[in-house]
Amino acid sequence: MADHIKITNAGGTWVVRAGGAVIAETKQALELLEGDYPPVIYFPKEDIGMAFLETSETNSHCPYKGDATYYSIQTKSTLIKDAGWSYDAPKPGVDAIKAHIAFYSQKATVEKL
């Protein structure tokens, strides 16, 4: 793993809300710290209402984490495009985030209860 990335258990109960609905709730969230970036909370897919998510055509590549797949959130009234991302085959050393999704705070509310 890159020396500037640290993954730990986030502790407590975390939720994701969008469009007035709870999209995810977990006690198994992971916190990823990378360099000077703000912490990112990753939610296990098993604790996410995947019926709210649609796989996007957007992809990106991180030299430290690998290739990211993006997800849009379908609410009752709108599609929130590219609201979250995951690394389905993360690079060695960051494989703890496999089968997890993180969400942009500008597109969904991510909070600790």
C-alpha positions, 0 to 999 in steps of 0.5 A: 500500500502507498505510505500515504493511505491508511484504512481503519474502521470508522467506528459507530453507525454511519448512514447515507441519505439522498432524496429523503431516503436512507440509502445505507446504514452500517456499523462496519464502515471504513475510513480511508485517509489519503495524504492531505485529502479529507477522510472518505467513508466506505460502506459495505455493499451488503449494508447499502440499498443497492436497488437505489443505485445504478451503475454509471458509465463513468470510470476513473483510475487511481495509481494507488487504489486501482480502477473505480466504478461509479454509481448514480442514485435513483431517487423518487424524483431524480437521478443523482449522477455519479454519486458514489464509487467503488474499487471492485479489484483494488490494488494490493494493500488497499483491498479492505475497500473491496465490495465497499462504496464511498459517496460524494458529500456534495451529492449525498449526506454521509454522517455518523449517528 
